[in-house]
Amino acid sequence: MSAMDATAPLPWSAAPRATGRLPWIGPGLSLLNDPTAWFQRQRERLGDTYVFETFGYRIFNVFSPEGVKNLWALPEASASKGLGDFALLSHKVPAELFDGRRTLPHGLFARDNVETYLENLGEAVDLELTELGSAGELEAFAFTRRLAHRMGLASWGSPLATQPGRLEKLVPAFDALDSSESFVHPAKGFLTWATGKRREKAALAEIEAIYRGILAERDAMPAGDRHEGFFAELCANWEGEPEDVRATGIARDVMLVHMGSQSNLFAAMAWTLVHLLERPELLERVRSGDERLLEQCAHESIRLRQRSIVLRRILAPCVIEDEHAAYRLEPGLFLATMLSVTNVRSVPGLDRFDPEHYAKGAMFARQGELPARELVTTFGHGAHYCPAARFSIRAICLATKALVDRFDLEPRFRDPKPRRRQIGGVSRADRPCRIAYRADP
Ligand code: HEM
């Protein structure tokens, strides 16, 4: 029994409070200016548990081992991740996209269809690298963004989506819809709101129209020629529906899965490449076939560059304890922690890139030193652990290995850092990361 059991929980409002000068906005502007630094500064001023109110949201924050562990343990029924995400994304994403979805990433990635998806991923990488030609310059994040579009769509959006003519239209439409924009560039959220999501709704309609064409072509093909990986499951969920309902349903399911991928995958790929190019001795080992090291670098890049805010919306009264008190959380409140704060501070040396941190595969190797294992994470913990974690690591390794095998790469960037303003997802870089490439003879 813990020390807290004897006393009644405190109201959430009894926690120390971070304030700002402006009513309603509160500390919102300094928070958005540099969320990671802001959360850490409040921690140093107020302690590991504090509340603040901004733009009409009331947010209860935990950073201590006990607090963070208990956040991850709260069930969806009382502390909802789905509605936490919705609060972040609803400013950006047209509401109809959330309605009536039949395919969630959980179902797709739970199946053991690794063979087909690896084949489709391999082909997508091959096509994209061929398009690079024999020499030139690329920007790491722009390049992996396009590559991840191609790899993702080839996996769950039908290989027909990546054909010339279609991919060129789908990429800008998905970029317009990209929900992660709402937390990578929070200020752009106001533009979306001010324009009534016009750009996003046009992108949604365009993707739906392209999928009507894809489905017509796909349905005319013999099933054995399709090689469509996850897309087959996605289509099966709409079998038997009237044609327009089926086409719209499938297109929107693809959009929701693809948007989940856009938040993190390409940025994790880019950082893995950047970190390797910054360390020629590691790059050489990867070139000589050290696949385990490449996987370690992918996990370590994600840990170090994570900018995710873990956000839950409280749906039913519940209690969260830290080391000093128990607090009663009320419906409507948000509960949060920020991975960019805990992932790099929980034991000494975590602010540096070291692939040995993942010498034990996906498990953080220094877990024994942590006061709570939840303080460091790449793909989350517990019930909401990322369903696409294994897929993502395979995709990153496959793409990086193909790139370093096929080209001599020369970094033309210096010491990139995460974008300061980002709140959510794996960070984008604060400067262009240019890389000169030349085909290895
Ligand atoms: C390197 C790539 C990725 C990283 C670092 C990553 C990270 C994460 C993290 C930290 C969470 C837990 C968040 C929380 O509990 O608040 C999560 C959940 C999730 N991720 Fe990923 N993710 C990646 C790739 C993907 C991809 C490719 C997809 C979809 C195709 C995806 C779909 C999801 C979904 C649907 C959830 C929510 C699961 C649930 O609520 O049960 N992720 N991811």
Residues whose N, C-alpha, C, O or C-beta is under 5 A from the ligand:
A	BS01	HEM	K81 P105 V257 G260 S261 N264 L265 A268 I302 V310 L311 T378 F379 G380 A383 H384 Y385 C386 P387 A388 S392
